[in-house]
Amino acid sequence: MNTFFRFFYEFTSIFFGGIIKLFNGLADGVTKMFNYFDYKKILDSYKDSFSAVEWIFVVLTILFLVVIILGLIFLVFTRLRKYLRLRKQKLNQDELLDEIGNLNKKVRQLMKEKDELMAMKVSQLGLNPNEENTPDLPNNSSGGESNESEAENAGNIRFPKLVRIDERMKGFKAKNYNCNFTLQELIDNFRCFSASQLHLYYNESLLRVFFGGLACSKLIILQGISGTGKTSLAYAWGKFVKHNSCIASVQPSWRDKTELLGYFNEFTKKFNESNVLEELYISRFDDDIHTIILDEMNIARVEYYFAEMLSILEVPNRNEWVIELVTTTWPDDPQLIDHGKLRLPGNLWYIGTINNDDSTFMVTDKVYDRAMPIDINEKIDAFPCREQEAMDINSSYIESLFKDAQEKYAVSEKGINIINKLDDYVIQHFRIAFGNRIMKQLKDFVPVYVGCGGDEVSGIDYFLAKKVLRKFEQLNLILIRDEIDGFIKYLNKEFGNGNMKECIEFLERLKKSA
């Protein structure tokens, strides 16, 4: 073993000796760099021989070395500080991960305790938690049925609220109200109803845009500053057509359609039916107008919880507006749910309200392109108006008014040609295109706007400002700023000087913010 120990010492001493020399050499180098006496000794040996000009270069040389030394010190300091900061962040992250792990563990424990308590409560009722039973529900005499709870408890019913609607609507037939008003009369009636009955005041230009939006999309987005009456407009519309709007208060946690429609609870074996699902379901029975209000819809990401609805409502054939609620079929499912799927009604509109502030998400192009955005940024003063009662209105009738207007006031060939040229201009100067969807919506919106008492150019102006120019906000405003003046001149040339007020006001605001 003595021979091995000698070998081990001599063999490893090469490596460790190198390390020692490395650190010694580094220490010698640093010592030499900062050896003031060596610098002074050399300067003393030359100082009597320097001319005045050479002394200037000597000073510059000294300053050069000082700058290098200070730079090295600063570099070492910043690297050390960065390392310490990263180290601190890493320690904080580790602490957070540990805390999250502990919280998850506590959540699992609490969920287990909750399940045990639920099982105890169910057992006290004489039920087995694994069986599919539903507690008795109170009778609802409004439907004329004597005991609806019996229907809910018969068999394996997982949609109790929808089954209750089936019971209430037995023998119901959709009513034809024999409506005979025009679009302009509809605006006047709604305006006077809101003023006389609800003390809510709207000008005709806003209502023209509102009804034009109903004609071109099933999703309306009311946007603007808080307190201008966005939600109240949708509320008043529901009151006017004698069907209170279903209000869905969007929550920040909404991430998919189950938050909007409900979900199947594996524990209770029941579907947690939301108010929105009930409104969707009951709308299928009649030909009345129904409305769902998505209040503060951008407090969560719209493209998460409403994505499937947006895609379905894009399909031209309404028979294909089908959404899946569950994947299986039970014998006692509601009569309008076929193989776990529900067909969305065509007589229902979705009206979302948004506030653009730091607490909300930006609404994406996917949503804006499929919806009709309407700005409400001003309050209308009270005005005298005749008394007007709410009206029974068939959805099919109001859609027939839209269709008649789209045929009678179809966008002129001149207007279409100007819009096509405008599309080419915007592509060339701003790299933005309209798309077929927006062109179709424009052809639906503008004629109804005209039928409500507006003119074609004003309708095109509003539509382009809200659907096309809105996309400019996503561009680099500094790069397009010089193009804005030319675009305003182009609009004045093609549509008439000052006729495109909404577009020009938007572009002027955009230019100021650049």
C-alpha positions as CSV (number, residue, x, y, z in Angstrom):
1,M,0.0,0.0,0.0
2,N,2.9,2.3,0.6
3,T,3.8,2.2,-3.1
4,F,0.2,3.0,-4.0
5,F,0.0,6.0,-1.6
6,R,3.2,7.4,-3.2
7,F,1.7,6.9,-6.6
8,F,-1.6,8.5,-5.6
9,Y,0.2,11.6,-4.2
10,E,2.5,12.1,-7.2
11,F,-0.3,11.5,-9.7
12,T,-3.0,13.8,-8.1
13,S,-0.4,16.5,-7.2
14,I,-0.2,17.3,-10.9
15,F,-3.9,18.2,-11.1
16,F,-4.1,20.0,-7.7
17,G,-0.7,21.7,-8.2
18,G,-2.1,23.1,-11.5
19,I,-5.2,24.5,-9.7
20,I,-3.0,26.1,-7.0
21,K,-0.8,27.7,-9.7
22,L,-3.9,28.9,-11.5
23,F,-5.2,30.7,-8.4
24,N,-1.7,31.9,-7.6
25,G,-1.3,33.2,-11.2
26,L,-4.6,35.0,-11.0
27,A,-3.7,36.5,-7.6
28,D,-0.3,37.6,-9.0
29,G,-2.0,39.1,-12.1
30,V,-4.4,41.1,-10.1
31,T,-1.6,42.2,-7.8
32,K,0.5,43.3,-10.7
33,M,-2.4,45.2,-12.3
34,F,-2.9,47.3,-9.2
35,N,0.8,47.6,-8.2
36,Y,1.0,51.4,-7.7
37,F,4.7,51.4,-6.9
38,D,5.7,49.8,-10.2
39,Y,3.7,52.4,-12.1
40,K,5.3,55.2,-10.1
41,K,8.8,53.7,-10.5
42,I,8.5,53.7,-14.4
43,L,7.0,57.2,-14.4
44,D,9.9,58.6,-12.2
45,S,12.4,57.1,-14.6
46,Y,11.0,58.9,-17.6
47,K,9.5,62.1,-16.2
48,D,12.7,64.3,-16.8
49,S,12.8,63.3,-20.5
50,F,9.2,64.1,-21.4
51,S,8.5,67.2,-23.5
52,A,5.3,69.3,-22.9
53,V,3.4,67.4,-25.7
54,E,4.6,64.0,-24.5
55,W,3.2,64.8,-21.0
56,I,-0.2,65.2,-22.6
57,F,0.1,61.7,-24.0
58,V,1.3,60.4,-20.6
59,V,-1.8,61.8,-18.9
60,L,-4.0,60.2,-21.6
61,T,-2.2,56.9,-21.1
62,I,-2.8,57.0,-17.4
63,L,-6.5,57.9,-17.9
64,F,-6.8,55.1,-20.5
65,L,-5.6,52.6,-17.9
66,V,-7.8,54.0,-15.2
67,V,-10.9,53.7,-17.5
68,I,-10.0,50.1,-18.2
69,I,-9.5,49.3,-14.5
70,L,-12.8,51.0,-13.6
71,G,-14.6,49.1,-16.4
72,L,-13.3,45.8,-15.2
73,I,-14.4,46.6,-11.6
74,F,-17.8,47.7,-12.9
75,L,-18.2,44.5,-15.0
76,V,-17.3,42.3,-12.0
77,F,-19.7,44.2,-9.8
78,T,-22.6,44.0,-12.3
79,R,-22.1,40.3,-12.9
80,L,-21.9,39.6,-9.1
81,R,-25.1,41.7,-8.5
82,K,-26.9,39.9,-11.4
83,Y,-25.9,36.5,-10.0
84,L,-27.1,37.5,-6.5
85,R,-30.4,38.7,-7.9
86,L,-31.0,35.6,-9.9
87,R,-30.0,33.5,-6.9
88,K,-32.6,35.4,-4.8
89,Q,-35.3,34.9,-7.4
90,K,-34.5,31.2,-7.5
91,L,-34.8,31.0,-3.8
92,N,-38.1,32.9,-3.9
93,Q,-39.4,30.6,-6.7
94,D,-38.4,27.5,-4.6
95,E,-40.2,29.0,-1.6
96,L,-43.3,29.7,-3.8
97,L,-43.3,26.2,-5.2
98,D,-43.1,24.7,-1.8
99,E,-46.0,26.9,-0.6
100,I,-48.0,25.9,-3.7
101,G,-47.3,22.3,-3.0
102,N,-48.5,22.7,0.6
103,L,-51.6,24.5,-0.5
104,N,-52.4,21.8,-3.1
105,K,-52.1,19.3,-0.4
106,K,-54.4,21.2,1.9
107,V,-56.9,21.6,-1.0
108,R,-56.9,17.8,-1.6
109,Q,-57.5,17.3,2.1
110,L,-60.4,19.8,2.2
111,M,-62.0,18.3,-0.9
112,K,-61.8,14.9,0.7
113,E,-63.5,16.3,3.8
114,K,-66.1,18.0,1.7
115,D,-66.9,14.7,-0.1
116,E,-67.2,12.9,3.2
117,L,-69.6,15.6,4.6
118,M,-71.7,15.5,1.4
119,A,-71.9,11.7,1.6
120,M,-73.0,12.0,5.3
121,K,-75.7,14.6,4.4
122,V,-77.0,12.5,1.5
123,S,-77.1,9.4,3.8
124,Q,-79.1,11.3,6.4
125,L,-81.7,11.9,3.7
126,G,-82.0,8.1,3.2
127,L,-80.2,8.2,-0.1
128,N,-77.1,6.5,-1.5
129,P,-74.6,9.0,-2.9
130,N,-73.8,6.6,-5.7
131,E,-77.5,6.4,-6.8
132,E,-79.1,8.9,-9.2
133,N,-81.8,10.6,-7.2
134,T,-83.0,14.2,-7.0
135,P,-84.7,15.9,-4.0
136,D,-88.2,17.0,-4.5
137,L,-88.6,20.4,-6.1
138,P,-91.5,22.7,-5.3
139,N,-94.4,22.7,-7.7
140,N,-94.7,25.4,-10.3
141,S,-98.3,26.1,-10.9
142,S,-97.7,28.6,-13.7
143,G,-97.4,25.7,-16.2
144,G,-100.7,24.1,-15.2
145,E,-99.1,20.8,-14.2
146,S,-100.0,19.4,-10.7
147,N,-96.8,17.7,-9.7
148,E,-93.6,18.5,-11.7
149,S,-91.3,17.1,-9.0
150,E,-92.7,13.6,-9.7
151,A,-91.4,14.0,-13.3
152,E,-88.0,14.9,-12.0
153,N,-87.8,12.0,-9.6
154,A,-89.0,9.4,-12.2
155,G,-86.0,7.6,-13.5
156,N,-82.5,8.9,-14.0
157,I,-83.1,12.6,-14.8
158,R,-79.9,14.6,-15.1
159,F,-81.5,17.9,-16.5
160,P,-84.2,18.6,-13.9
161,K,-84.7,22.3,-14.8
162,L,-85.0,21.5,-18.5
163,V,-87.4,18.7,-17.8
164,R,-89.5,21.1,-15.7
165,I,-89.6,23.4,-18.8
166,D,-90.8,20.5,-20.9
167,E,-93.6,19.9,-18.4
168,R,-94.6,23.6,-18.3
169,M,-94.6,23.9,-22.1
170,K,-96.7,20.8,-22.9
171,G,-99.2,21.6,-25.5
172,F,-97.7,25.1,-26.1
173,K,-97.9,26.5,-29.6
174,A,-95.8,29.4,-30.8
175,K,-98.0,32.5,-31.3
176,N,-98.3,34.7,-34.4
177,Y,-98.7,38.3,-33.2
178,N,-99.6,39.6,-36.7
179,C,-97.0,42.4,-36.5
180,N,-97.3,45.1,-39.2
181,F,-94.9,47.9,-38.2
182,T,-91.9,49.1,-40.3
183,L,-88.3,49.4,-39.1
184,Q,-88.6,53.2,-38.6
185,E,-91.8,52.6,-36.5
186,L,-90.0,50.0,-34.5
187,I,-87.2,52.4,-33.7
188,D,-89.8,55.1,-32.7
189,N,-91.8,52.6,-30.5
190,F,-88.7,51.3,-28.8
191,R,-87.3,54.8,-28.2
192,C,-90.6,56.0,-26.7
193,F,-91.0,52.9,-24.6
194,S,-87.6,53.3,-23.1
195,A,-88.2,56.9,-22.3
196,S,-91.7,56.7,-21.0
197,Q,-91.6,53.4,-19.1
198,L,-87.9,53.0,-18.1
199,H,-86.6,56.6,-18.2
200,L,-83.8,55.5,-20.5
201,Y,-83.0,57.8,-23.4
202,Y,-81.5,56.9,-26.7
203,N,-81.0,58.8,-29.9
204,E,-82.2,57.5,-33.3
205,S,-78.7,57.2,-34.7
206,L,-77.7,54.8,-32.0
207,L,-80.8,52.7,-32.5
208,R,-80.2,52.5,-36.3
209,V,-76.8,51.1,-35.6
210,F,-78.3,48.7,-32.9
211,F,-80.9,47.2,-35.3
212,G,-78.3,47.1,-38.1
213,G,-76.1,45.1,-35.8
214,L,-79.0,42.7,-35.0
215,A,-79.4,42.1,-38.7
216,C,-75.8,41.3,-39.5
217,S,-74.7,39.3,-36.4
218,K,-76.2,37.3,-33.5
219,L,-73.5,38.8,-31.2
220,I,-73.6,42.5,-30.5
221,I,-70.8,44.2,-28.5
222,L,-71.7,47.4,-26.7
223,Q,-68.5,49.1,-25.7
224,G,-67.5,52.5,-24.2
225,I,-66.8,54.3,-20.9
226,S,-68.6,53.1,-17.8
227,G,-72.0,54.6,-17.0
228,T,-73.2,55.4,-20.5
229,G,-76.0,52.8,-20.5
230,K,-74.5,49.8,-22.3
231,T,-76.2,47.2,-20.1
232,S,-79.4,49.2,-19.8
233,L,-79.9,49.2,-23.6
234,A,-79.9,45.4,-23.7
235,Y,-82.1,45.4,-20.7
236,A,-84.6,47.8,-22.2
237,W,-84.7,45.8,-25.4
238,G,-85.7,42.7,-23.4
239,K,-88.4,44.6,-21.6
240,F,-89.7,46.1,-24.9
241,V,-90.2,42.6,-26.5
242,K,-91.8,41.2,-23.2
243,H,-89.0,38.7,-22.6
244,N,-86.6,39.9,-19.8
245,S,-83.0,39.5,-21.0
246,C,-81.1,36.7,-19.3
247,I,-78.1,38.3,-17.7
248,A,-74.9,36.3,-17.4
249,S,-72.3,38.0,-15.2
250,V,-69.0,36.9,-16.7
251,Q,-66.4,35.9,-14.1
252,P,-62.6,36.2,-14.4
253,S,-62.3,32.4,-13.9
254,W,-64.3,31.5,-17.0
255,R,-62.2,29.4,-19.4
256,D,-64.6,27.3,-21.4
257,K,-68.2,26.8,-22.3
258,T,-69.1,24.9,-19.1
259,E,-68.9,28.2,-17.2
260,L,-71.5,29.6,-19.5
261,L,-73.8,26.6,-20.1
262,G,-73.2,24.4,-17.0
263,Y,-71.6,20.9,-16.6
264,F,-72.3,17.4,-15.7
265,N,-71.6,16.7,-12.0
266,E,-70.2,13.2,-11.6
267,F,-71.0,13.1,-7.9
268,T,-74.7,14.0,-8.1
269,K,-75.1,12.5,-11.6
270,K,-76.9,15.7,-12.5
271,F,-76.2,18.5,-15.0
272,N,-75.6,21.8,-13.3
273,E,-77.9,23.9,-15.6
274,S,-77.1,27.6,-15.9
275,N,-79.6,30.3,-16.5
276,V,-78.1,30.7,-20.0
277,L,-78.8,27.1,-20.8
278,E,-82.4,27.5,-19.6
279,E,-82.8,30.5,-21.8
280,L,-81.3,28.7,-24.8
281,Y,-83.7,25.8,-24.2
282,I,-86.9,27.7,-23.6
283,S,-86.2,29.9,-26.7
284,R,-86.7,26.8,-28.9
285,F,-90.4,26.6,-28.0
286,D,-91.6,29.9,-29.4
287,D,-91.0,32.5,-32.1
288,D,-90.5,35.4,-29.7
289,I,-87.3,37.5,-29.4
290,H,-84.9,36.4,-26.6
291,T,-81.7,38.0,-25.4
292,I,-78.7,36.9,-23.4
293,I,-76.6,39.7,-21.9
294,L,-72.9,38.8,-21.4
295,D,-72.2,41.5,-18.8
296,E,-68.6,42.7,-18.7
297,M,-67.8,39.9,-21.2
298,N,-64.1,40.8,-21.5
299,I,-63.4,40.4,-17.7
300,A,-62.4,36.8,-18.9
301,R,-61.1,35.9,-22.4
302,V,-64.1,35.8,-24.7
303,E,-62.3,33.5,-27.1
304,Y,-62.1,30.9,-24.3
305,Y,-65.6,30.5,-23.0
306,F,-67.5,31.7,-26.1
307,A,-65.3,30.2,-28.9
308,E,-67.5,27.3,-29.7
309,M,-70.6,29.5,-29.8
310,L,-68.9,31.9,-32.2
311,S,-68.0,29.1,-34.6
312,I,-71.4,27.5,-34.5
313,L,-73.2,30.8,-35.2
314,E,-71.1,31.3,-38.3
315,V,-72.6,28.3,-40.0
316,P,-75.2,29.4,-42.6
317,N,-77.6,26.5,-42.0
318,R,-79.3,27.1,-38.7
319,N,-80.2,23.4,-38.5
320,E,-76.5,22.8,-37.9
321,W,-76.3,25.2,-34.9
322,V,-75.7,22.3,-32.6
323,I,-73.8,22.3,-29.3
324,E,-72.8,19.2,-27.3
325,L,-73.7,19.2,-23.7
326,V,-73.1,15.6,-22.8
327,T,-71.6,12.6,-24.7
328,T,-74.2,10.0,-23.8
329,T,-78.0,9.6,-24.1
330,W,-80.2,8.9,-21.1
331,P,-83.9,7.8,-21.5
332,D,-85.3,10.7,-19.5
333,D,-83.3,13.5,-21.1
334,P,-85.3,16.7,-22.1
335,Q,-87.2,16.3,-25.3
336,L,-85.1,18.9,-27.2
337,I,-81.8,17.4,-26.3
338,D,-80.9,14.8,-29.0
339,H,-78.0,12.4,-28.2
340,G,-76.6,14.9,-25.7
341,K,-76.8,17.8,-28.2
342,L,-78.9,20.9,-28.2
343,R,-79.7,23.0,-31.3
344,L,-79.3,26.7,-30.7
345,P,-82.3,28.8,-31.3
346,G,-82.4,31.3,-34.2
347,N,-84.6,33.7,-32.3
348,L,-82.0,34.6,-29.7
349,W,-79.3,37.3,-29.7
350,Y,-76.3,37.7,-27.5
351,I,-75.4,41.2,-26.4
352,G,-72.0,41.6,-24.7
353,T,-70.9,44.7,-22.8
354,I,-67.2,45.6,-22.4
355,N,-65.2,48.2,-20.5
356,N,-61.7,48.8,-21.8
357,D,-59.5,49.3,-18.7
358,D,-56.6,47.6,-16.9
359,S,-58.8,45.0,-15.3
360,T,-60.1,43.5,-18.5
361,F,-58.7,41.5,-21.4
362,M,-58.4,42.8,-25.0
363,V,-61.1,41.5,-27.3
364,T,-59.3,39.6,-30.1
365,D,-59.9,39.9,-33.9
366,K,-61.6,36.5,-33.9
367,V,-64.4,37.9,-31.7
368,Y,-64.6,41.4,-33.3
369,D,-64.8,40.0,-36.8
370,R,-67.8,37.8,-35.9
371,A,-69.6,40.4,-33.8
372,M,-70.9,43.9,-34.4
373,P,-69.3,46.4,-32.1
374,I,-71.2,49.5,-31.1
375,D,-69.7,52.4,-29.3
376,I,-71.8,54.1,-26.5
377,N,-69.7,57.0,-25.2
378,E,-72.3,59.7,-24.4
379,K,-75.4,60.1,-22.3
380,I,-78.6,61.5,-24.0
381,D,-80.5,64.1,-22.1
382,A,-84.2,63.4,-21.2
383,F,-86.7,64.4,-23.9
384,P,-90.5,64.4,-24.0
385,C,-92.1,61.4,-25.6
386,R,-95.5,59.8,-26.0
387,E,-96.5,56.8,-23.8
388,Q,-95.6,53.5,-25.4
389,E,-96.3,50.0,-24.0
390,A,-94.1,46.9,-24.6
391,M,-94.9,44.9,-27.7
392,D,-95.3,41.3,-28.7
393,I,-92.9,40.8,-31.6
394,N,-92.2,37.6,-33.6
395,S,-88.6,37.0,-34.3
396,S,-89.5,35.7,-37.8
397,Y,-91.2,39.1,-38.5
398,I,-88.3,41.2,-37.4
399,E,-86.0,39.0,-39.5
400,S,-88.4,39.4,-42.4
401,L,-88.0,43.2,-42.0
402,F,-84.3,42.8,-42.1
403,K,-84.5,40.7,-45.3
404,D,-86.9,43.1,-47.0
405,A,-84.6,46.0,-46.2
406,Q,-81.5,44.1,-47.5
407,E,-83.4,43.6,-50.8
408,K,-84.9,47.1,-51.1
409,Y,-81.9,49.1,-49.9
410,A,-79.1,46.8,-51.1
411,V,-75.7,48.6,-51.2
412,S,-75.4,50.3,-54.5
413,E,-73.1,49.1,-57.2
414,K,-71.2,52.4,-56.9
415,G,-70.8,51.8,-53.1
416,I,-69.6,48.3,-53.7
417,N,-67.0,49.5,-56.2
418,I,-65.7,52.2,-53.9
419,I,-65.4,49.7,-51.0
420,N,-63.5,47.2,-53.2
421,K,-61.1,50.0,-54.2
422,L,-60.8,51.0,-50.5
423,D,-59.9,47.4,-49.7
424,D,-57.1,47.5,-52.2
425,Y,-55.9,50.9,-50.8
426,V,-55.9,49.6,-47.2
427,I,-54.0,46.4,-48.3
428,Q,-51.4,48.5,-50.2
429,H,-50.8,51.1,-47.5
430,F,-51.6,49.3,-44.2
431,R,-51.3,45.6,-45.0
432,I,-54.9,45.0,-43.8
433,A,-57.7,43.2,-45.7
434,F,-61.5,43.2,-45.2
435,G,-62.2,39.5,-45.9
436,N,-65.5,37.9,-47.2
437,R,-67.1,37.8,-43.7
438,I,-66.8,41.5,-43.2
439,M,-68.2,42.2,-46.7
440,K,-71.2,40.0,-46.1
441,Q,-71.9,41.7,-42.8
442,L,-71.6,45.1,-44.4
443,K,-74.2,44.1,-47.0
444,D,-76.5,43.0,-44.2
445,F,-75.9,46.0,-42.0
446,V,-76.0,49.0,-44.3
447,P,-79.5,48.2,-45.9
448,V,-81.1,47.8,-42.5
449,Y,-79.4,51.0,-41.3
450,V,-80.9,52.8,-44.4
451,G,-84.3,51.1,-43.7
452,C,-84.2,52.6,-40.2
453,G,-83.9,56.1,-41.6
454,G,-80.2,56.5,-42.2
455,D,-78.3,57.0,-45.5
456,E,-76.0,54.6,-47.3
457,V,-72.8,56.5,-46.9
458,S,-73.3,57.0,-43.1
459,G,-74.0,53.3,-42.7
460,I,-70.8,52.4,-44.6
461,D,-68.9,55.0,-42.6
462,Y,-70.0,53.6,-39.2
463,F,-69.4,50.0,-40.3
464,L,-65.9,50.6,-41.7
465,A,-64.9,52.6,-38.6
466,K,-65.9,49.9,-36.2
467,K,-65.1,46.8,-38.2
468,V,-62.1,47.7,-40.3
469,L,-60.3,50.8,-39.1
470,R,-60.4,49.3,-35.6
471,K,-57.7,46.9,-36.8
472,F,-55.3,49.9,-37.2
473,E,-54.9,50.1,-33.4
474,Q,-52.9,46.9,-33.6
475,L,-50.4,48.4,-36.0
476,N,-47.3,50.4,-35.2
477,L,-48.8,53.9,-35.1
478,I,-45.5,55.6,-35.6
479,L,-44.9,53.8,-38.9
480,I,-48.4,54.5,-40.3
481,R,-48.7,58.0,-39.0
482,D,-47.6,59.6,-42.3
483,E,-50.1,57.5,-44.2
484,I,-53.1,58.7,-42.2
485,D,-53.4,62.1,-43.9
486,G,-53.3,60.5,-47.3
487,F,-56.0,58.1,-46.2
488,I,-58.3,60.9,-45.0
489,K,-57.9,62.7,-48.4
490,Y,-58.7,59.4,-50.1
491,L,-61.9,59.0,-48.1
492,N,-63.0,62.6,-48.8
493,K,-62.3,62.1,-52.5
494,E,-64.2,58.8,-52.9
495,F,-67.2,59.3,-50.5
496,G,-67.5,63.1,-50.6
497,N,-65.8,65.8,-48.5
498,G,-66.6,65.2,-44.8
499,N,-69.1,62.4,-45.4
500,M,-67.0,59.7,-43.6
501,K,-67.2,61.4,-40.2
502,E,-66.8,58.3,-38.1
503,C,-63.7,57.1,-40.0
504,I,-62.1,60.5,-40.1
505,E,-62.6,61.1,-36.4
506,F,-61.1,57.7,-35.6
507,L,-58.1,58.4,-37.9
508,E,-57.5,61.8,-36.3
509,R,-57.6,60.3,-32.8
510,L,-55.2,57.6,-34.0
511,K,-52.8,60.2,-35.4
512,K,-52.8,62.2,-32.1
513,S,-52.0,59.1,-30.1
514,A,-49.1,58.1,-32.3
